[in-house]
């Protein structure tokens, strides 16, 4: 009897171990660098969202985003170039460099550079702007990972003063604002948060940014829900444009309490 019990116990051990093994998480942490990732640009017509279907796995130290995942791309100047290229030349296969965003247990990609993996159609006579950092590649096998020094040059310029910000917003290049104060308001129509810079007497016009999803935005939402009035925040983040709209990807946001010195 004892022998039969031992045999049954040994047989059940692998089954129990398999059942106890946790599934690998499929949501990456925020700010994971994505280098040289091939995939397909896909447009979700119903929700008007651009997605990137990954051809390979994307991993961090704990999670794996499997190949074939449809990852939303946040609106930015680089996505604008990708969609323009797709519309003009009918191209959808790209190699991207990006950073990950995590919001409400879902990942997004913020593309910072890309290469097309397709030749333009023969009927197309228009040539891409040679001054653009968008590149067309005839043979994808000749591609190399973008060097860090090149990526460094693509980093947006930091903006501190109000005059610099007003001037920078006239251009299409990405910029970074540092320690700017303003209000976070939820727009019911767009169902997005809007960051409105508070001039506080400075010579700066009323400037608003659509706020991209991020873990920092999640923190903003938690703080805002506890207040019956719009909360003033001091923020730093990356400013970009997409289809005529200006967006901010928050890097940092802390409440800037006014202690009753300024009107709301």
N, C-alpha and C positions, 0 to 999 in steps of 0.2 A: 504493500500500500504506500509506504514511504517512497519507494522507488518511482511509482507512478506519479506521485505528487511532485517530486523533483523534476521529472521530465516535463510535466505540464508547466511548471514554473519557468524552466529554461526556454521553452518554446514561446511563452508569452512575453518574455523580456524584450525581444526586438520589436514586437508589435507595440508595446507600451512606450518604448523609446521613440518610435516613429510618431506615435500619436502626441507625445509630449513635446516634440520638436517644434518650436515656433516658426511661423511663416516669416520670410524675410520682408522687412518693411519696404514699401514702395514709394515713400515720400521722402525726398532728400531734404537735408537741412538748407537753410538759406545761405546764399553767397558761395555756393560750390562752383568753382570754375569749370566750365564746359569747353573743352578744347577739341577742335577738328571733328565735330560731330556731323555725320552725313544724315540726310533725311529728306522728307517731302513736305513742301509747304501746302497746307490744306486750308480752305476757307469754309467755315461753318455758316452757310447762308442764313439759317434760321435765327442764329444769335449774333450774326455779323462779327464773328471772332476768327482770328487767324491762329491756326494750330501748326505744330511741327511734329510730324510723324517720325520718330527716331528709328534709325536703321541699326543702331547698336545700343547696348546697355549703357546707362550712365550711373555711376556709383559714387557714394561717399564712404565714410568709415563705418557706417551702420546700415545704410539702405541701398537698394538697387532699383533704378527706374528701368524696367525691361525694354528691350527692343520692341518696336511696334507701338510704343506709347504715344498718345496724342496729347502733346503738351501745349497749352495756350501760350502765345507770344504776346507780351504786353506792348501796347502802342509806343513806338519810339522812332527816332529818325532813321535808324538802320532798317527797321521793319518797313518803313515808308519806301526805302530804296528797293527792298526785296519785292514788295508788292508792285511797284512800278515796273521793275524788270520782268516780273511775271506777266503783267498785263500787256506790256509792249512786245515781249519776245516769246510769250507762251511757255516760260520756263518755271519749273516747280521744284526741281531737285537742287538742293543747296548743301554746302558745308558751312557750319556756323561755329562761331566762338561766342559764348554767352555766359551769363551768371544765372544761378537759380534763385527763384523767389519762392517763399513758402507762405501761404495764406490760407487759413481755415483748413488745414490738413490737405492742401493741394499745392502742386508745384506749377510754376510758370517759368518761362525763359525770358531773359532780357538780352537780346542779341546785341553784341558790340562790334561784330565784324562778320562778313560772310563771303563765300565764293560760290559762283554758279558752277554746277557740275554738268551743264548742258551747253551745246553750241547753239547760237542763235539760228532761227530758221533762215533758210537761204533767201526767202522772199523779203526778209527784213533788210533794209538798206541803212537805217539809222544806226549810228555807232554810239556806244555809251560814252559819257564824259570821261576823258582820260584823267581829269583832275579829281574824279571821285575815288573814294576808297573802295567802291564796289568793283570787283574784279571778275572778268569772264575767263574761264579756263577751258582750253580745247581738249586737254587730256588730264583727267582727274588723277591719273597715276603719278603725275609729276608734282602734285601738290605736296607741300611740306607744312608742318605745324607752324603757325605764325609765331615768330620770335617775340620774346617778352618785351624787347626794346621797341618793337613796332606797336605792340599793344599799348605800351606806355605813351606813345605819341598820340594814340587815339583817345586817351583819357580826356574828359571834358575840362575846360578851364574853370578854375574856382572864381566865384563872384562874391564880393563882400559888400561893396558900396551900392547904394540905390541907383546912382547914375550908371554904373557898370551893368547892373541888372537890366535896366530899361533898354540900354543899347544892345545888350546881348540877345534879348528876346526878339530883336528884329532879324536875327540870323537864324539859320537852320541848324547850326552846330549845337551839340549838347553842351550844357554848362552845369556848374555845381554852385549852389548857394550855401552859405555857411552862416548859421546862427541868425536866421531871419525870423522875425516875430509876426504872427498873424493868427487868424481864427480858422478853426476847422468846423465846417458846416456840412451836414448831410443833405444832399439834393434829392428830393423825392422823385423828381422827373427822371433823372439819369440813374438814380439809385447808386450814386457814388458820393464819396466825400470830396469836398472842394476846400482847398487851402487858399485863403484870401489874405494877402500880405497887408499888415497894418502899418500905414505910413507913419503914424504918430508925429505928424508935423513935418515930415521930410518931403522934399520935392519929388514925389514919386506918385504915379497914377495908380488907380485901383487895379491891382494885378491878381488874377486868380489862376489856380492850377488844379486840374483834375488829379486826384491822388491815386497812384497805382496800388494794387494789392501788395502787401508785405507784412512781415511780422511786426514791424514798427507800426503799421496802420492798425493792426489788431490791438496793440497797446493803446493807441489813440482812441479807438472805439470803446475800450473798457473805461477809460477815464471820462470820455464824453458822455457815456450812458449814466454816469453818476451825477452829472450836472444838468440842471434844468435850463441852462443858458449855454450858448457857444463858448467853448474854452479857448483861451489864447495859448498858443504853443510857440516855443522857440525851436525851429527846425533847421536841419541841414539835409540836403538831398540833391539828386541829379535831375536837372530840368531837360526835357526833351519835347519834340513835337511829332505829331502823327495826324495826318489828314486834317490839317488846319487847327487842331486842338493842342494846347500846351499841357504837359503832364509833369508830375514830380514823383520820383521814386524816393521815398523817405529813407534816409540813413539813420537819422536820429530825430526824436521829437520829445520834448519835455515841457510840462505845463509852465507857463510864464505868468504867474499870479500877479495881478495889478494892484491888489490891496486897496481897491477903490479909487486909485489915482486917475484912472482913465475910464471914460465912458464906453459902454458896449454898443 
